[in-house]
Amino acid sequence: MEQELYALRLSHFALRVLMHVGALLCDQDPDRVSFTHTVAVLQRCLWRLALAAPELYPLLRAQLLVAGCQERVPPRRVRFQARVLKQARSKYLRKCYADLHAPCFHRPFLDIVTLLYMVLGRLAPWRGLGCPQILIH
């Protein structure tokens, strides 16, 4: 698996070198040469390289370089805004660790419920059910 990855990287690098040399030969910008077109041209020309005699290699190589530069990529649009991180942090303050926990009551929960029922003017629902009376201090 590792050798296959290295082979893919080397073939990609070889194609990019081929594109660069072809663009310089045709006086074009190397960034404007199409990668997919170069791959298609190379696939079409490989059989000629395999069947040709070694003395024809320079001629076929020059034809390959010129054919690879015939299709150009359209120019990139101008970016008015740079690709940067606009805001590193939020404008709001972070919550403290103490804010994430439930509040700590100094009295038992049942005392607080009884106090709320007394404030609202209602009777505690557990009276008469055999529950102990709660003293509110």
N, C-alpha and C positions, 0 to 999 in steps of 0.2 A: 504494500500500500504506500509506503514511504517513497519507494522508487518511482511509482506512478505519479505522485505529486511533484517530485523533482522533474520528471519528464515533462509534465504539463507546464511547469514554470519555465523550463528551458525552451520549450517550443513557443511559448508566449513571448519570451525575450527574443528569440530568433525572428519571429514575425515582426516584432516592433523594430528590430534592427533593419530588417528588409524594407519595412515601410519608411524608415528614416533615410536610408540610403537612396531609395527610389524617389523620395520627395526632394532630396538635395540634387539628384540627377535631373529632375524636371523643374527645378527652381520653384518649388512650392513650399508652403508651410507644413512641416511634418505633423502638426496637430490636426490638419484638415484632411488627412488621408484616412479613408474609411478602413477600419479593421476587418469588418465582415466581408467587404469587397476583396480585400487582400487575401483572406482565407479562401474565398471562392476562386479567385484567380490561381492561387497556389494549387488547389485541388484539381483544377482543369489542366494545369501545366505539369503536374507530377509525372504523368505517363510519358510525356515527351522527354523529360529528363531521364527517365528510366530506360527508354529505348534508344536515346541518342548516344553517339560516340563521344568519348571524352574531349575530342578537339572542338566539338560544338557547344560545350558547356558555357563559355563566355558569351556567345551569341544568345543562347537561350536565357541566360541570367539577365542580360540587358533587356530582352523582350519582357521577361517577367517583371523587372523593376518598372518599366514604362507602363505595362498593363495594370500594375497595382496602383498607380497614381492617377488613373483615368477617372475614377469616381471620387468626388470630394464630399466631405461632410459640410453641411451648411454652417456658417459662422455662428458662434455662440452669442446669445443675447447679452447685452451689457447689464450687469447687476448694479443697481443703484445702492442697494443695501448689502453690506458685507455679511458673510455667513459667520456671525459671532454670537456669543451668548449675550443676549440683551440685558438680562438682569440676573445677577448671581443668586440673590436671596430675595425673599418676599419682603414687601414693605411693612408687613405686620410683624409684631414681636412674637417670638416663640413662647409657647406655654412653658411654665416652670414644671418641674417634676412634681411638686406638691399639688399643683392644680389637677393632676391626672387621677388622684386618689379620691375616694369618697370622704366626705367630711367626718370628722371624729366627734361623736356626741359624748358629752360628759354625764348624761343621765341615760338610763336604760330606755330602749325604744318604746316600751309600753308606757312609760311615764310621759313621753313626748306625745304619744297618741292620745292619752287621757287629757293632757293639757289642751290639745287642739279641740277635743270634743267639748271641754269646759268653755273654751273661748268662743266656740261657735254656738254655745247654749244648748247643746244636745246631751242626752244621757249616754253614758258609755254602754255599748251594746252587750258587753260581757257581764254586766251586773245581773245578778240573779241566776247566773249559770254555774255558780260554785267556784268562780275564780277569786283569788285573794284581792282584797282592796289595795289600791296603790296610793301611797301617801305622797302628796306633792309638797315639796318644801318651799 
